[in-house]
Amino acid sequence: MLRLWITAILLGAVEGRGICFKRLGCFRDDPPWGGIPQRRLKILPCSPEYINTRFLLYTNENPNRCQEIKATDPQSILASNFKTNRKTHFIIHGFIDKGEGNWLTDMCQKIIQAEQTNCICVDWRRGSRTFYSQAVNNIRVVGAEVWYLINFLSVRGTSCSY
């Protein structure tokens, strides 16, 4: 009986685990996301609700004040200055940063000065302000959230640049 328990525990440590989120799909902790020399810890990403990815829109009409848009709330996009006939740029911060940082706003403002465009800062601060191994896995959910928004906007005929 003891051998059975030891075998079960060891197999559980070796076999990859996964987690699925309704809109975004499934994520596993198998290589390359865990269990390799560079990422020894096998960690699953946090939930989209915990990470709370936010999309902050700047346009030529609102270069100094963002408007939050959500693919899960089409009305937020309709009520914003988002223009489907313009290019859309996404700026995504990294580890231990936030989407409302000065450098992101500055970058959007420079892009907007150069052309008529939509510029979206992606804020995933709750997912990025954790230990590095967890943030590495959380960015996978953020990427899926960005894909979900791009897909939503593409169906409505916009041009996204990434």
C-alpha positions as CSV (number, residue, x, y, z in Angstrom):
1,M,0.0,0.0,0.0
2,L,2.9,2.4,0.9
3,R,4.4,1.7,-2.6
4,L,1.1,2.6,-4.2
5,W,1.0,5.9,-2.4
6,I,4.6,6.8,-3.2
7,T,4.1,5.9,-6.8
8,A,0.9,8.1,-7.0
9,I,2.7,11.0,-5.4
10,L,5.7,10.7,-7.7
11,L,3.5,10.4,-10.8
12,G,1.5,13.4,-9.7
13,A,4.8,15.4,-9.5
14,V,5.9,14.3,-12.9
15,E,2.7,14.4,-14.9
16,G,1.6,17.9,-16.0
17,R,-1.4,19.6,-14.7
18,G,-3.8,21.9,-16.5
19,I,-6.4,24.5,-15.9
20,C,-9.1,25.8,-18.3
21,F,-10.9,29.1,-18.5
22,K,-14.2,29.4,-20.4
23,R,-13.3,32.2,-22.8
24,L,-9.6,31.7,-23.0
25,G,-8.9,28.0,-23.3
26,C,-6.7,25.6,-21.3
27,F,-3.2,26.1,-19.9
28,R,-0.8,23.4,-18.8
29,D,2.4,23.3,-16.6
30,D,4.3,21.0,-19.0
31,P,7.5,22.1,-20.8
32,P,8.3,24.7,-21.9
33,W,6.2,26.4,-19.1
34,G,7.5,24.3,-16.2
35,G,9.8,21.4,-15.4
36,I,12.7,22.6,-17.4
37,P,16.1,23.8,-16.1
38,Q,15.1,27.5,-16.7
39,R,11.7,27.0,-15.1
40,R,12.0,24.2,-12.5
41,L,8.7,25.1,-10.8
42,K,5.6,23.8,-12.4
43,I,3.1,26.6,-11.9
44,L,-0.3,27.2,-13.5
45,P,-1.4,30.7,-14.3
46,C,-3.8,32.6,-12.1
47,S,-7.4,33.0,-13.2
48,P,-8.4,35.8,-15.5
49,E,-10.5,37.2,-12.7
50,Y,-7.5,37.4,-10.4
51,I,-5.2,38.9,-13.0
52,N,-7.8,41.4,-14.0
53,T,-6.4,42.4,-17.4
54,R,-7.5,45.9,-18.4
55,F,-7.5,47.5,-21.8
56,L,-6.9,51.3,-21.7
57,L,-7.6,53.0,-24.9
58,Y,-6.0,56.2,-26.1
59,T,-6.9,57.9,-29.4
60,N,-6.4,61.2,-31.2
61,E,-9.7,62.3,-29.5
62,N,-8.5,61.3,-26.0
63,P,-4.7,61.5,-26.0
64,N,-4.4,62.3,-22.3
65,R,-7.1,60.3,-20.7
66,C,-7.7,56.6,-21.2
67,Q,-11.0,54.9,-21.8
68,E,-11.3,51.3,-20.5
69,I,-12.7,48.9,-23.0
70,K,-13.7,45.2,-22.6
71,A,-14.4,42.5,-25.2
72,T,-16.8,41.1,-22.7
73,D,-18.7,44.4,-22.7
74,P,-19.3,45.5,-26.3
75,Q,-21.0,48.7,-25.0
76,S,-17.7,49.8,-23.5
77,I,-16.2,49.8,-27.0
78,L,-19.2,51.4,-28.7
79,A,-19.2,54.2,-26.1
80,S,-15.4,54.8,-26.5
81,N,-13.5,56.7,-29.1
82,F,-12.3,53.5,-30.7
83,K,-12.4,53.8,-34.5
84,T,-12.7,50.6,-36.6
85,N,-11.1,52.2,-39.6
86,R,-7.8,53.0,-37.8
87,K,-4.8,50.8,-37.0
88,T,-4.7,49.5,-33.4
89,H,-1.5,49.3,-31.4
90,F,-1.1,47.3,-28.2
91,I,1.5,48.2,-25.6
92,I,2.0,45.6,-22.9
93,H,4.1,46.2,-19.8
94,G,6.3,43.5,-18.2
95,F,7.1,42.1,-14.8
96,I,6.3,44.2,-11.8
97,D,4.9,47.1,-13.8
98,K,1.5,48.5,-14.4
99,G,-0.5,49.6,-17.5
100,E,-1.0,53.1,-16.4
101,G,2.7,53.9,-16.1
102,N,4.1,57.1,-17.6
103,W,6.2,55.3,-20.3
104,L,3.1,53.5,-21.7
105,T,1.1,56.7,-21.8
106,D,4.0,58.5,-23.4
107,M,4.4,55.8,-26.0
108,C,0.8,56.0,-26.9
109,Q,0.9,59.7,-27.2
110,K,3.9,59.6,-29.5
111,I,2.2,57.0,-31.7
112,I,-1.0,59.1,-31.8
113,Q,1.0,62.2,-32.7
114,A,2.5,60.3,-35.7
115,E,-0.8,58.9,-37.1
116,Q,-4.5,58.6,-36.6
117,T,-4.7,55.4,-34.5
118,N,-6.1,53.5,-31.6
119,C,-3.5,52.8,-28.9
120,I,-4.3,50.3,-26.2
121,C,-2.2,49.9,-23.0
122,V,-2.7,46.5,-21.5
123,D,-2.7,46.6,-17.7
124,W,-2.1,43.2,-16.0
125,R,-0.5,44.6,-12.8
126,R,-2.1,42.0,-10.4
127,G,-0.6,39.2,-12.5
128,S,2.8,40.9,-12.9
129,R,3.4,41.9,-9.3
130,T,4.1,38.5,-7.9
131,F,7.2,36.2,-8.0
132,Y,8.7,35.9,-11.4
133,S,7.8,32.2,-12.1
134,Q,4.1,33.0,-11.5
135,A,4.2,36.2,-13.6
136,V,5.8,34.2,-16.5
137,N,2.8,31.9,-16.4
138,N,0.2,34.7,-15.9
139,I,1.4,36.4,-19.1
140,R,-0.1,33.4,-21.0
141,V,-3.5,34.4,-19.7
142,V,-2.8,38.0,-20.6
143,G,-1.9,36.9,-24.1
144,A,-5.1,35.0,-24.4
145,E,-7.0,38.0,-23.2
146,V,-5.3,40.2,-25.9
147,W,-6.1,37.5,-28.5
148,Y,-9.8,37.5,-27.3
149,L,-10.0,41.3,-27.7
150,I,-8.2,41.3,-31.1
151,N,-10.6,38.5,-32.3
152,F,-13.6,40.5,-31.1
153,L,-12.4,43.7,-32.8
154,S,-11.4,41.8,-36.0
155,V,-14.9,40.5,-36.4
156,R,-16.0,44.1,-36.4
157,G,-13.6,45.1,-39.2
158,T,-10.6,46.8,-37.5
159,S,-6.9,46.6,-38.3
160,C,-4.7,45.5,-35.4
161,S,-0.9,45.8,-35.5
162,Y,1.1,43.7,-33.1
